[in-house]
Amino acid sequence: MTSKNVLREMDSIPPKKNGDFAFLLHLIKSLKSEGKSCIFLPLGVLFRGNVEAEIRKQIIKKNYIKAINGLPPNLFQGTVNYELVKN
């Protein structure tokens, strides 16, 4: 299964009001089949419910994420970010 099919594989569509998961899915889809990426997203991505929770479960189930690393506060102008690393 290649990363090009990632959007078709998802059962849920990211909400229009928040583009975090649309951005993440776009980056995963843009990678070559053996590609790797390091993506920084806000902390809220890990805790939002509803459709975003379903997308998060699907991404984890399909092994698109290898690790999630918490970064210290104020590293990026007063924000707390998490690093998501694709397989």
N, CA, C and O atoms as a Tinker XYZ file with bonds, in Angstrom:
   348  protein
     1  N      0.847000   -1.177000    0.000000    73     2
     2  CA     0.000000    0.000000    0.000000    64     1     3
     3  C      0.893000    1.240000    0.000000    63     2     4     5
     4  O      1.751000    1.375000    0.872000    81     3
     5  N      0.713000    2.120000   -0.931000    73     3     6
     6  CA     1.555000    3.307000   -1.022000    64     5     7
     7  C      0.904000    4.489000   -0.321000    63     6     8     9
     8  O     -0.298000    4.504000   -0.056000    81     7
     9  N      1.743000    5.483000   -0.030000    73     7    10
    10  CA     1.228000    6.682000    0.630000    64     9    11
    11  C      0.292000    7.475000   -0.282000    63    10    12    13
    12  O     -0.469000    8.311000    0.205000    81    11
    13  N      0.331000    7.232000   -1.584000    73    11    14
    14  CA    -0.542000    7.945000   -2.521000    64    13    15
    15  C     -2.016000    7.622000   -2.279000    63    14    16    17
    16  O     -2.886000    8.409000   -2.652000    81    15
    17  N     -2.301000    6.494000   -1.670000    73    15    18
    18  CA    -3.678000    6.087000   -1.423000    64    17    19
    19  C     -4.196000    6.532000   -0.065000    63    18    20    21
    20  O     -5.323000    6.197000    0.299000    81    19
    21  N     -3.405000    7.275000    0.687000    73    19    22
    22  CA    -3.755000    7.574000    2.077000    64    21    23
    23  C     -5.089000    8.305000    2.211000    63    22    24    25
    24  O     -5.858000    7.996000    3.121000    81    23
    25  N     -5.383000    9.253000    1.342000    73    23    26
    26  CA    -6.639000    9.990000    1.466000    64    25    27
    27  C     -7.834000    9.112000    1.124000    63    26    28    29
    28  O     -8.897000    9.255000    1.729000    81    27
    29  N     -7.680000    8.214000    0.174000    73    27    30
    30  CA    -8.762000    7.300000   -0.168000    64    29    31
    31  C     -8.996000    6.264000    0.923000    63    30    32    33
    32  O    -10.108000    5.757000    1.070000    81    31
    33  N     -7.957000    5.946000    1.689000    73    31    34
    34  CA    -8.062000    4.945000    2.744000    64    33    35
    35  C     -8.768000    5.471000    3.989000    63    34    36    37
    36  O     -9.301000    4.684000    4.772000    81    35
    37  N     -8.781000    6.758000    4.179000    73    35    38
    38  CA    -9.378000    7.335000    5.384000    64    37    39
    39  C    -10.897000    7.305000    5.275000    63    38    40    41
    40  O    -11.467000    7.667000    4.246000    81    39
    41  N    -11.533000    6.876000    6.338000    73    39    42
    42  CA   -12.988000    6.821000    6.379000    64    41    43
    43  C    -13.603000    8.176000    6.709000    63    42    44    45
    44  O    -14.802000    8.383000    6.521000    81    43
    45  N    -12.779000    9.096000    7.200000    73    43    46
    46  CA   -13.276000   10.406000    7.631000    64    45    47
    47  C    -12.548000   11.517000    6.897000    63    46    48    49
    48  O    -11.388000   11.369000    6.511000    81    47
    49  N    -13.236000   12.621000    6.710000    73    47    50
    50  CA   -12.660000   13.801000    6.067000    64    49    51
    51  C    -12.362000   14.837000    7.152000    63    50    52    53
    52  O    -13.212000   15.072000    8.011000    81    51
    53  N    -11.173000   15.465000    7.140000    73    51    54
    54  CA   -10.850000   16.472000    8.153000    64    53    55
    55  C    -11.855000   17.622000    8.128000    63    54    56    57
    56  O    -12.344000   17.992000    7.061000    81    55
    57  N    -12.166000   18.193000    9.299000    73    55    58
    58  CA   -13.112000   19.311000    9.336000    64    57    59
    59  C    -12.543000   20.555000    8.663000    63    58    60    61
    60  O    -11.335000   20.787000    8.698000    81    59
    61  N    -13.403000   21.344000    8.058000    73    59    62
    62  CA   -12.973000   22.562000    7.372000    64    61    63
    63  C    -12.469000   23.628000    8.338000    63    62    64    65
    64  O    -11.629000   24.450000    7.974000    81    63
    65  N    -12.980000   23.618000    9.572000    73    63    66
    66  CA   -12.629000   24.674000   10.534000    64    65    67
    67  C    -11.197000   24.577000   11.046000    63    66    68    69
    68  O    -10.652000   25.562000   11.543000    81    67
    69  N    -10.579000   23.393000   10.929000    73    67    70
    70  CA    -9.243000   23.209000   11.460000    64    69    71
    71  C     -8.436000   22.385000   10.469000    63    70    72    73
    72  O     -8.801000   21.248000   10.169000    81    71
    73  N     -7.354000   22.939000    9.961000    73    71    74
    74  CA    -6.610000   22.298000    8.891000    64    73    75
    75  C     -5.467000   21.392000    9.307000    63    74    76    77
    76  O     -4.725000   20.917000    8.448000    81    75
    77  N     -5.301000   21.134000   10.613000    73    75    78
    78  CA    -4.166000   20.334000   11.069000    64    77    79
    79  C     -4.116000   18.958000   10.422000    63    78    80    81
    80  O     -3.073000   18.546000    9.916000    81    79
    81  N     -5.234000   18.250000   10.437000    73    79    82
    82  CA    -5.239000   16.900000    9.875000    64    81    83
    83  C     -5.238000   16.924000    8.356000    63    82    84    85
    84  O     -4.692000   16.006000    7.744000    81    83
    85  N     -5.816000   17.915000    7.731000    73    83    86
    86  CA    -5.737000   18.046000    6.274000    64    85    87
    87  C     -4.270000   18.240000    5.875000    63    86    88    89
    88  O     -3.801000   17.649000    4.902000    81    87
    89  N     -3.558000   19.067000    6.627000    73    87    90
    90  CA    -2.134000   19.305000    6.394000    64    89    91
    91  C     -1.338000   18.007000    6.574000    63    90    92    93
    92  O     -0.514000   17.662000    5.728000    81    91
    93  N     -1.585000   17.295000    7.669000    73    91    94
    94  CA    -0.875000   16.048000    7.952000    64    93    95
    95  C     -1.144000   15.008000    6.860000    63    94    96    97
    96  O     -0.209000   14.377000    6.367000    81    95
    97  N     -2.395000   14.826000    6.485000    73    95    98
    98  CA    -2.732000   13.848000    5.445000    64    97    99
    99  C     -2.121000   14.227000    4.096000    63    98   100   101
   100  O     -1.680000   13.360000    3.342000    81    99
   101  N     -2.099000   15.529000    3.800000    73    99   102
   102  CA    -1.488000   15.993000    2.551000    64   101   103
   103  C      0.003000   15.654000    2.537000    63   102   104   105
   104  O      0.523000   15.193000    1.520000    81   103
   105  N      0.691000   15.879000    3.654000    73   103   106
   106  CA     2.124000   15.586000    3.703000    64   105   107
   107  C      2.394000   14.091000    3.600000    63   106   108   109
   108  O      3.337000   13.679000    2.924000    81   107
   109  N      1.590000   13.284000    4.253000    73   107   110
   110  CA     1.759000   11.831000    4.148000    64   109   111
   111  C      1.535000   11.391000    2.700000    63   110   112   113
   112  O      2.294000   10.581000    2.167000    81   111
   113  N      0.500000   11.925000    2.073000    73   111   114
   114  CA     0.188000   11.573000    0.686000    64   113   115
   115  C      1.299000   12.006000   -0.267000    63   114   116   117
   116  O      1.540000   11.342000   -1.275000    81   115
   117  N      1.976000   13.110000    0.041000    73   115   118
   118  CA     3.004000   13.655000   -0.841000    64   117   119
   119  C      4.328000   12.894000   -0.774000    63   118   120   121
   120  O      5.181000   13.063000   -1.644000    81   119
   121  N      4.504000   12.068000    0.241000    73   119   122
   122  CA     5.752000   11.324000    0.385000    64   121   123
   123  C      5.842000   10.188000   -0.628000    63   122   124   125
   124  O      4.829000    9.630000   -1.051000    81   123
   125  N      7.068000    9.859000   -1.007000    73   123   126
   126  CA     7.288000    8.668000   -1.815000    64   125   127
   127  C      7.013000    7.456000   -0.939000    63   126   128   129
   128  O      6.951000    7.589000    0.283000    81   127
   129  N      6.849000    6.288000   -1.525000    73   127   130
   130  CA     6.477000    5.091000   -0.755000    64   129   131
   131  C      7.468000    4.776000    0.355000    63   130   132   133
   132  O      7.067000    4.233000    1.384000    81   131
   133  N      8.732000    5.091000    0.187000    73   131   134
   134  CA     9.738000    4.866000    1.228000    64   133   135
   135  C     10.158000    6.172000    1.893000    63   134   136   137
   136  O     11.154000    6.207000    2.616000    81   135
   137  N      9.409000    7.241000    1.656000    73   135   138
   138  CA     9.767000    8.558000    2.168000    64   137   139
   139  C      9.592000    8.694000    3.669000    63   138   140   141
   140  O      8.820000    7.963000    4.288000    81   139
   141  N     10.327000    9.650000    4.249000    73   139   142
   142  CA    10.234000    9.951000    5.674000    64   141   143
   143  C     10.022000   11.452000    5.833000    63   142   144   145
   144  O     10.404000   12.249000    4.976000    81   143
   145  N      9.408000   11.811000    6.945000    73   143   146
   146  CA     9.108000   13.208000    7.182000    64   145   147
   147  C      9.090000   13.491000    8.677000    63   146   148   149
   148  O      8.847000   12.597000    9.487000    81   147
   149  N      9.346000   14.726000    9.026000    73   147   150
   150  CA     9.230000   15.187000   10.406000    64   149   151
   151  C      8.266000   16.368000   10.377000    63   150   152   153
   152  O      8.542000   17.379000    9.731000    81   151
   153  N      7.147000   16.248000   11.064000    73   151   154
   154  CA     6.083000   17.247000   10.986000    64   153   155
   155  C      5.791000   17.791000   12.375000    63   154   156   157
   156  O      5.582000   17.021000   13.313000    81   155
   157  N      5.774000   19.103000   12.516000    73   155   158
   158  CA     5.467000   19.732000   13.796000    64   157   159
   159  C      4.016000   20.217000   13.791000    63   158   160   161
   160  O      3.598000   20.959000   12.902000    81   159
   161  N      3.265000   19.787000   14.790000    73   159   162
   162  CA     1.858000   20.158000   14.907000    64   161   163
   163  C      1.574000   20.598000   16.336000    63   162   164   165
   164  O      2.299000   20.214000   17.253000    81   163
   165  N      0.527000   21.400000   16.541000    73   163   166
   166  CA     0.180000   21.837000   17.893000    64   165   167
   167  C     -0.303000   20.689000   18.777000    63   166   168   169
   168  O     -0.788000   19.671000   18.285000    81   167
   169  N     -0.163000   20.869000   20.060000    73   167   170
   170  CA    -0.531000   19.875000   21.062000    64   169   171
   171  C     -1.968000   19.380000   20.913000    63   170   172   173
   172  O     -2.230000   18.196000   21.125000    81   171
   173  N     -2.889000   20.249000   20.558000    73   171   174
   174  CA    -4.301000   19.901000   20.453000    64   173   175
   175  C     -4.597000   18.774000   19.490000    63   174   176   177
   176  O     -5.620000   18.103000   19.624000    81   175
   177  N     -3.723000   18.549000   18.518000    73   175   178
   178  CA    -3.916000   17.484000   17.534000    64   177   179
   179  C     -4.039000   16.128000   18.224000    63   178   180   181
   180  O     -4.732000   15.243000   17.723000    81   179
   181  N     -3.388000   15.957000   19.346000    73   179   182
   182  CA    -3.406000   14.667000   20.044000    64   181   183
   183  C     -4.655000   14.443000   20.875000    63   182   184   185
   184  O     -4.917000   13.314000   21.287000    81   183
   185  N     -5.430000   15.482000   21.134000    73   183   186
   186  CA    -6.525000   15.360000   22.096000    64   185   187
   187  C     -7.911000   15.709000   21.566000    63   186   188   189
   188  O     -8.897000   15.497000   22.271000    81   187
   189  N     -8.020000   16.232000   20.360000    73   187   190
   190  CA    -9.336000   16.587000   19.830000    64   189   191
   191  C    -10.162000   15.341000   19.548000    63   190   192   193
   192  O     -9.623000   14.297000   19.181000    81   191
   193  N    -11.451000   15.458000   19.719000    73   191   194
   194  CA   -12.348000   14.313000   19.519000    64   193   195
   195  C    -13.030000   14.340000   18.173000    63   194   196   197
   196  O    -12.571000   14.989000   17.233000    81   195
   197  N    -14.143000   13.618000   18.099000    73   195   198
   198  CA   -15.002000   13.538000   16.916000    64   197   199
   199  C    -14.261000   13.023000   15.690000    63   198   200   201
   200  O    -13.578000   12.002000   15.770000    81   199
   201  N    -14.383000   13.701000   14.572000    73   199   202
   202  CA   -13.782000   13.252000   13.313000    64   201   203
   203  C    -12.269000   13.187000   13.429000    63   202   204   205
   204  O    -11.648000   12.263000   12.904000    81   203
   205  N    -11.670000   14.152000   14.107000    73   203   206
   206  CA   -10.214000   14.171000   14.228000    64   205   207
   207  C     -9.708000   12.971000   15.028000    63   206   208   209
   208  O     -8.633000   12.444000   14.741000    81   207
   209  N    -10.467000   12.542000   16.019000    73   207   210
   210  CA   -10.088000   11.342000   16.786000    64   209   211
   211  C    -10.121000   10.109000   15.889000    63   210   212   213
   212  O     -9.248000    9.247000   15.986000    81   211
   213  N    -11.120000   10.020000   15.020000    73   211   214
   214  CA   -11.217000    8.881000   14.097000    64   213   215
   215  C    -10.054000    8.871000   13.105000    63   214   216   217
   216  O     -9.488000    7.815000   12.823000    81   215
   217  N     -9.700000   10.029000   12.582000    73   215   218
   218  CA    -8.574000   10.117000   11.651000    64   217   219
   219  C     -7.288000    9.723000   12.367000    63   218   220   221
   220  O     -6.471000    8.985000   11.817000    81   219
   221  N     -7.108000   10.205000   13.576000    73   219   222
   222  CA    -5.925000    9.876000   14.374000    64   221   223
   223  C     -5.821000    8.357000   14.580000    63   222   224   225
   224  O     -4.739000    7.786000   14.444000    81   223
   225  N     -6.934000    7.713000   14.906000    73   223   226
   226  CA    -6.937000    6.253000   15.090000    64   225   227
   227  C     -6.544000    5.537000   13.795000    63   226   228   229
   228  O     -5.776000    4.575000   13.820000    81   227
   229  N     -7.071000    6.008000   12.672000    73   227   230
   230  CA    -6.761000    5.382000   11.384000    64   229   231
   231  C     -5.286000    5.544000   11.026000    63   230   232   233
   232  O     -4.660000    4.607000   10.530000    81   231
   233  N     -4.731000    6.727000   11.277000    73   231   234
   234  CA    -3.317000    6.985000   10.987000    64   233   235
   235  C     -2.432000    6.061000   11.822000    63   234   236   237
   236  O     -1.454000    5.510000   11.318000    81   235
   237  N     -2.771000    5.897000   13.077000    73   235   238
   238  CA    -1.990000    5.019000   13.960000    64   237   239
   239  C     -2.161000    3.560000   13.547000    63   238   240   241
   240  O     -1.184000    2.813000   13.489000    81   239
   241  N     -3.397000    3.152000   13.259000    73   239   242
   242  CA    -3.681000    1.766000   12.870000    64   241   243
   243  C     -2.925000    1.369000   11.606000    63   242   244   245
   244  O     -2.493000    0.224000   11.473000    81   243
   245  N     -2.766000    2.306000   10.681000    73   243   246
   246  CA    -2.098000    2.025000    9.413000    64   245   247
   247  C     -0.581000    2.222000    9.494000    63   246   248   249
   248  O      0.113000    2.140000    8.480000    81   247
   249  N     -0.071000    2.481000   10.702000    73   247   250
   250  CA     1.376000    2.648000   10.935000    64   249   251
   251  C      2.002000    3.786000   10.139000    63   250   252   253
   252  O      3.148000    3.670000    9.705000    81   251
   253  N      1.282000    4.874000    9.941000    73   251   254
   254  CA     1.859000    6.026000    9.253000    64   253   255
   255  C      2.743000    6.845000   10.183000    63   254   256   257
   256  O      3.561000    7.638000    9.715000    81   255
   257  N      2.593000    6.669000   11.486000    73   255   258
   258  CA     3.388000    7.419000   12.458000    64   257   259
   259  C      4.294000    6.462000   13.202000    63   258   260   261
   260  O      3.842000    5.441000   13.720000    81   259
   261  N      5.570000    6.793000   13.254000    73   259   262
   262  CA     6.531000    5.961000   13.961000    64   261   263
   263  C      6.727000    6.445000   15.400000    63   262   264   265
   264  O      6.916000    5.632000   16.304000    81   263
   265  N      6.683000    7.757000   15.617000    73   263   266
   266  CA     6.913000    8.289000   16.963000    64   265   267
   267  C      6.240000    9.643000   17.128000    63   266   268   269
   268  O      6.019000   10.370000   16.159000    81   267
   269  N      5.920000    9.964000   18.370000    73   267   270
   270  CA     5.425000   11.294000   18.743000    64   269   271
   271  C      6.318000   11.777000   19.870000    63   270   272   273
   272  O      6.399000   11.137000   20.919000    81   271
   273  N      6.980000   12.888000   19.664000    73   271   274
   274  CA     7.893000   13.436000   20.665000    64   273   275
   275  C      7.390000   14.777000   21.150000    63   274   276   277
   276  O      7.120000   15.668000   20.344000    81   275
   277  N      7.260000   14.934000   22.458000    73   275   278
   278  CA     6.876000   16.216000   23.025000    64   277   279
   279  C      8.076000   17.141000   23.096000    63   278   280   281
   280  O      9.166000   16.731000   23.495000    81   279
   281  N      7.874000   18.370000   22.715000    73   279   282
   282  CA     8.940000   19.363000   22.775000    64   281   283
   283  C      8.686000   20.314000   23.946000    63   282   284   285
   284  O      7.535000   20.518000   24.333000    81   283
   285  N      9.732000   20.889000   24.507000    73   283   286
   286  CA     9.556000   21.772000   25.668000    64   285   287
   287  C      8.819000   23.062000   25.304000    63   286   288   289
   288  O      8.879000   23.519000   24.162000    81   287
   289  N      8.124000   23.646000   26.288000    73   287   290
   290  CA     7.420000   24.914000   26.047000    64   289   291
   291  C      8.398000   26.013000   25.622000    63   290   292   293
   292  O      9.582000   25.973000   25.956000    81   291
   293  N      7.886000   26.976000   24.892000    73   291   294
   294  CA     8.618000   28.165000   24.451000    64   293   295
   295  C      9.753000   27.868000   23.472000    63   294   296   297
   296  O     10.576000   28.744000   23.207000    81   295
   297  N      9.810000   26.684000   22.947000    73   295   298
   298  CA    10.825000   26.374000   21.944000    64   297   299
   299  C     10.506000   27.098000   20.643000    63   298   300   301
   300  O     11.410000   27.568000   19.953000    81   299
   301  N      9.222000   27.190000   20.309000    73   299   302
   302  CA     8.773000   27.909000   19.121000    64   301   303
   303  C      7.862000   29.053000   19.544000    63   302   304   305
   304  O      6.640000   28.909000   19.505000    81   303
   305  N      8.415000   30.152000   19.935000    73   303   306
   306  CA     7.703000   31.377000   20.280000    64   305   307
   307  C      6.509000   31.147000   21.204000    63   306   308   309
   308  O      5.392000   31.559000   20.889000    81   307
   309  N      6.735000   30.505000   22.319000    73   307   310
   310  CA     5.710000   30.373000   23.344000    64   309   311
   311  C      4.681000   29.293000   23.104000    63   310   312   313
   312  O      3.657000   29.273000   23.786000    81   311
   313  N      4.907000   28.398000   22.168000    73   311   314
   314  CA     3.935000   27.333000   21.913000    64   313   315
   315  C      4.498000   25.986000   22.349000    63   314   316   317
   316  O      5.713000   25.815000   22.452000    81   315
   317  N      3.624000   25.050000   22.600000    73   315   318
   318  CA     4.020000   23.673000   22.882000    64   317   319
   319  C      3.653000   22.861000   21.652000    63   318   320   321
   320  O      2.482000   22.796000   21.278000    81   319
   321  N      4.631000   22.250000   21.029000    73   319   322
   322  CA     4.400000   21.471000   19.815000    64   321   323
   323  C      4.768000   20.022000   20.034000    63   322   324   325
   324  O      5.474000   19.677000   20.981000    81   323
   325  N      4.280000   19.187000   19.148000    73   323   326
   326  CA     4.660000   17.788000   19.133000    64   325   327
   327  C      5.211000   17.459000   17.766000    63   326   328   329
   328  O      4.768000   18.005000   16.755000    81   327
   329  N      6.166000   16.577000   17.740000    73   327   330
   330  CA     6.794000   16.163000   16.495000    64   329   331
   331  C      6.215000   14.814000   16.097000    63   330   332   333
   332  O      6.256000   13.863000   16.877000    81   331
   333  N      5.691000   14.731000   14.921000    73   331   334
   334  CA     5.144000   13.478000   14.414000    64   333   335
   335  C      6.083000   12.965000   13.331000    63   334   336   337
   336  O      6.385000   13.686000   12.380000    81   335
   337  N      6.536000   11.754000   13.463000    73   335   338
   338  CA     7.492000   11.203000   12.511000    64   337   339
   339  C      6.858000   10.015000   11.810000    63   338   340   341
   340  O      6.412000    9.070000   12.460000    81   339
   341  N      6.818000   10.061000   10.496000    73   339   342
   342  CA     6.247000    8.967000    9.697000    64   341   343
   343  C      7.266000    7.846000    9.567000    63   342   344   345
   344  O      8.475000    8.076000    9.598000    81   343
   345  N      6.750000    6.619000    9.418000    73   343   346
   346  CA     7.620000    5.456000    9.178000    64   345   347
   347  C      8.520000    5.701000    7.994000    63   346   348
   348  O      9.322000    4.837000    7.640000    81   347
